[in-house]
Amino acid sequence: MKTLKGWKWYVVEYEHDGSNWTFDILARDDDDASRRVENLFNAKLLGQHVATIPAASGISLVVRLMCWVRNLFA
């Protein structure tokens, strides 16, 4: 996973249906990571993650078009 300069990856753990699960978040430091986790009650589900679009690649336009077409028929 690529990291923005000055940012670090933190692992968040939660329990669901009797199992423990994890996901990663980006934060500037431990305090920032803790505050972000505390604010997760404000989170909303946006949908299924189906692709990652490369930001600085010539292929990004093709991937964006593919995502647009997929969402059109979803």
Phi and psi in degrees as GROMACS dihedral restraints (atoms count N, CA, C in turn):
[ dihedral_restraints ]
;  ai    aj    ak    al  type     phi  dphi    fc
    3     4     5     6     1   -81.0    20    10
    4     5     6     7     1   140.7    20    10
    6     7     8     9     1  -118.1    20    10
    7     8     9    10     1   136.8    20    10
    9    10    11    12     1   -68.5    20    10
   10    11    12    13     1   147.6    20    10
   12    13    14    15     1   -59.7    20    10
   13    14    15    16     1   128.7    20    10
   15    16    17    18     1    87.2    20    10
   16    17    18    19     1    -1.5    20    10
   18    19    20    21     1  -111.4    20    10
   19    20    21    22     1   153.6    20    10
   21    22    23    24     1  -131.4    20    10
   22    23    24    25     1   153.6    20    10
   24    25    26    27     1   -86.4    20    10
   25    26    27    28     1   135.5    20    10
   27    28    29    30     1  -124.6    20    10
   28    29    30    31     1   144.7    20    10
   30    31    32    33     1  -100.4    20    10
   31    32    33    34     1   131.1    20    10
   33    34    35    36     1  -111.7    20    10
   34    35    36    37     1   134.4    20    10
   36    37    38    39     1  -116.5    20    10
   37    38    39    40     1   141.8    20    10
   39    40    41    42     1  -146.2    20    10
   40    41    42    43     1   164.1    20    10
   42    43    44    45     1  -109.1    20    10
   43    44    45    46     1   139.5    20    10
   45    46    47    48     1  -149.1    20    10
   46    47    48    49     1   126.6    20    10
   48    49    50    51     1    51.7    20    10
   49    50    51    52     1    40.4    20    10
   51    52    53    54     1    80.6    20    10
   52    53    54    55     1     3.4    20    10
   54    55    56    57     1  -120.3    20    10
   55    56    57    58     1   152.8    20    10
   57    58    59    60     1   -93.9    20    10
   58    59    60    61     1   138.1    20    10
   60    61    62    63     1  -130.6    20    10
   61    62    63    64     1   157.5    20    10
   63    64    65    66     1  -134.6    20    10
   64    65    66    67     1   156.9    20    10
   66    67    68    69     1  -148.8    20    10
   67    68    69    70     1   163.0    20    10
   69    70    71    72     1  -104.3    20    10
   70    71    72    73     1   146.1    20    10
   72    73    74    75     1  -131.7    20    10
   73    74    75    76     1   154.3    20    10
   75    76    77    78     1   -97.4    20    10
   76    77    78    79     1   136.8    20    10
   78    79    80    81     1  -151.0    20    10
   79    80    81    82     1   161.0    20    10
   81    82    83    84     1   -76.2    20    10
   82    83    84    85     1   -35.6    20    10
   84    85    86    87     1  -160.0    20    10
   85    86    87    88     1  -178.2    20    10
   87    88    89    90     1   -58.8    20    10
   88    89    90    91     1   -43.5    20    10
   90    91    92    93     1   -63.9    20    10
   91    92    93    94     1   -43.6    20    10
   93    94    95    96     1   -61.8    20    10
   94    95    96    97     1   -42.0    20    10
   96    97    98    99     1   -62.3    20    10
   97    98    99   100     1   -44.0    20    10
   99   100   101   102     1   -61.7    20    10
  100   101   102   103     1   -43.0    20    10
  102   103   104   105     1   -65.5    20    10
  103   104   105   106     1   -37.8    20    10
  105   106   107   108     1   -64.3    20    10
  106   107   108   109     1   -41.3    20    10
  108   109   110   111     1   -65.0    20    10
  109   110   111   112     1   -41.3    20    10
  111   112   113   114     1   -61.0    20    10
  112   113   114   115     1   -29.5    20    10
  114   115   116   117     1   -87.9    20    10
  115   116   117   118     1     3.9    20    10
  117   118   119   120     1   -65.8    20    10
  118   119   120   121     1   -19.6    20    10
  120   121   122   123     1   -62.7    20    10
  121   122   123   124     1   -19.1    20    10
  123   124   125   126     1   -85.0    20    10
  124   125   126   127     1    -5.7    20    10
  126   127   128   129     1   -70.8    20    10
  127   128   129   130     1   154.2    20    10
  129   130   131   132     1  -137.3    20    10
  130   131   132   133     1   148.9    20    10
  132   133   134   135     1   -75.9    20    10
  133   134   135   136     1   125.6    20    10
  135   136   137   138     1   -96.5    20    10
  136   137   138   139     1   -21.3    20    10
  138   139   140   141     1   141.9    20    10
  139   140   141   142     1  -176.4    20    10
  141   142   143   144     1   -78.7    20    10
  142   143   144   145     1   136.2    20    10
  144   145   146   147     1   -81.3    20    10
  145   146   147   148     1   113.5    20    10
  147   148   149   150     1  -113.9    20    10
  148   149   150   151     1   -14.6    20    10
  150   151   152   153     1  -161.7    20    10
  151   152   153   154     1   154.1    20    10
  153   154   155   156     1  -112.2    20    10
  154   155   156   157     1   125.5    20    10
  156   157   158   159     1   -93.6    20    10
  157   158   159   160     1   119.0    20    10
  159   160   161   162     1   -63.4    20    10
  160   161   162   163     1   128.7    20    10
  162   163   164   165     1   -73.7    20    10
  163   164   165   166     1   -38.3    20    10
  165   166   167   168     1  -116.4    20    10
  166   167   168   169     1    35.2    20    10
  168   169   170   171     1  -118.7    20    10
  169   170   171   172     1   148.1    20    10
  171   172   173   174     1   -64.9    20    10
  172   173   174   175     1   -20.5    20    10
  174   175   176   177     1   -78.6    20    10
  175   176   177   178     1   -13.6    20    10
  177   178   179   180     1   -58.3    20    10
  178   179   180   181     1   -35.0    20    10
  180   181   182   183     1   -64.4    20    10
  181   182   183   184     1   -40.9    20    10
  183   184   185   186     1   -64.5    20    10
  184   185   186   187     1   -44.0    20    10
  186   187   188   189     1   -64.9    20    10
  187   188   189   190     1   -42.3    20    10
  189   190   191   192     1   -60.7    20    10
  190   191   192   193     1   -41.0    20    10
  192   193   194   195     1   -64.2    20    10
  193   194   195   196     1   -42.8    20    10
  195   196   197   198     1   -60.7    20    10
  196   197   198   199     1   -42.7    20    10
  198   199   200   201     1   -64.2    20    10
  199   200   201   202     1   -41.9    20    10
  201   202   203   204     1   -61.5    20    10
  202   203   204   205     1   -44.6    20    10
  204   205   206   207     1   -64.7    20    10
  205   206   207   208     1   -43.4    20    10
  207   208   209   210     1   -60.9    20    10
  208   209   210   211     1   -44.4    20    10
  210   211   212   213     1   -67.5    20    10
  211   212   213   214     1   -29.6    20    10
  213   214   215   216     1   -62.4    20    10
  214   215   216   217     1   -36.1    20    10
  216   217   218   219     1  -103.2    20    10
  217   218   219   220     1     6.6    20    10
